[in-house]
């Protein structure tokens, strides 16, 4: 009876896919189209498709490890298994954590930009920041209610925004002519990137942000029914759904607006594209879908990222607040997201998040290749391809950012260095018992994956000196 009750309280595959798409279909597609167009020109749809290819190869490492060792801190546990509970694992885990917080602040500011669009206030620095904070607080309150409310709200809102975006995309394509779909396969009538292939690859870097929410599914291991089977299925279904929707909507947008128009309205490009196609009602519909998408994305992201912070705290690689644990991880995550939403603009948030995420992603694949491929039954060539693709898009992005926005690169370097230094201090001062306790708690949360846990423990012992 107890086991049956516990199973009913766990997330279903549908709920997991809803949470995954809830994180993915949000700021990525609503706020990034303009920024991608600035780099990739009229090749925006192909940039989003290229981003899907990169993420598809990247997802392999996460799926192999999470299917073997499902836990509520999937990425943190993977890095600990590969590099030991030391500075390397802690730093890259926090890279991921910070990149997800940046994604939450991106969602908050996108929510504000679209909500203010009908009033002509989308450029107001004050009102955008205020409404972004309100959105994050509201999402945190929903998470305080509990898992079932999170799943139910995610399932309903995921359906609304998938259907809504699909309707907008199909209607937009019909308005522009079905022949507009041919733009996916033709270079005709396209504005080429100003920086050529360098610009296209740099634009693909930002597109990856629209998909990277799939990683939050790896944090659902302790809350998901049959995680060994459903984590991989949930990731692949979520990626496939998002890829189709992104291609359709970007074809519709590029068919409605010129590249300069998309760039000029880069924080709310979808709403701008809806106006010439459908008039005022189209703008209103787009705003409604954007609000639902961003709020549900915040709810899903806060749920998953809080789980990651729980694991980092249990491992002794992140601090907690004084007093009882309770919802500490939620308060910390929401608080940091509020600060970033208040003081960074969308372009800075996207750039900082993309760089930190890809750095962490490369570390994940290297850890699988170097230390875990036998333990998780991974084929080494797939993570190698993922590393090559990550580098191929990240390097051009860094080159162009160094020319156009060096300040953001300086901020990124400072954030990364701060994380590494803090981790070094924490690890040196941490009693040995803390890492052992975190490892045992992580193993307990992994449930029935005893064989994977054993291999993970062995990996931790091999690399505990790091």
Beta strands, then each sheet from edge to edge (+ up, - down):
end
